[in-house]
């Protein structure tokens, strides 16, 4: 994802905050999004518990007023369609909402199934009651019911606002089309956005500025899901993409780019693992360096089973070789790495754990080779990370 583009979006949101959060509400006032969830949940809970048609339909009508044009608009009236269906089958509509709000413990596969089941039943009722397509339910509307009921655990999906945002921040996973939406992919993008919000104090401080403007008790939005949606929405509604150059991609292009992003992430993880191995090797080299010093007492066994073990003192150390004085004019210069890793050269005062150091040193060439390969492979995809 493109963090620089997202930070520019945050800056534009902050700079133009007052523009879309008008005090008198005669102009743009997007803070109503924070005012809807609490009354929505109160009325929905009453509707879910209703024991008769009158109470159920009364609360649905309250919800229609609370949400105003957030769910229904001049072009589509999915919630109004459910209200009309409730005139004939209120218990069916109630059961649909009860099933939608059953706990799923954060399992997005189950949540996806609940949304699709609700959607299928809603449109079956529309057709059964001969309602026009004006009242057709869609994936967006069902995610809105979940979002308004419990914003901390849900995101609303509005494709008209999402696609440009997706291209701008270079998140290329396929969300699907129409009512065939990949909920996991969309939630992944939103979670990434929320993480960025948490790490950006300026956007959180700006968010506090709307507090005096509320006319109703707002939802606290401690998980930043409402703010995340507001940012996505305002990007397209108020062109918060200003100053950012990005490419609008087709679904096919996004698929190719997503595959490259996934490959880049895979190679990045491989690179990080190789870098960690190199750190361990460097630490092992440092540990060995504590012993490879002039004056250190060592034992050395020459090649061959019958070769004697000699005791000596290091008198000189180079980048790859050391010189050992074994006394009586017996001085040898040897390769310290190979003799240590093969067990021919030992230190008389070796500490516990030094054997692990030696095991790491044995893999030095492999570790360096793995890092070189990982760096080379990642370089080919680094622009997609």
Helices and strands as residue ranges (DSSP letters): H 3-15, G 17-20, H 32-49, H 53-67, H 78-100, H 108-128, G 133-135, H 139-149, G 151-153, H 159-169, E 176-177, E 180-181, H 183-198, H 201-208, G 211-213, H 225-237, H 251-291, E 297-301, E 309-317, E 321-325, E 331-335, H 336-341, E 345-347, H 354-362, H 364-379, G 382-384
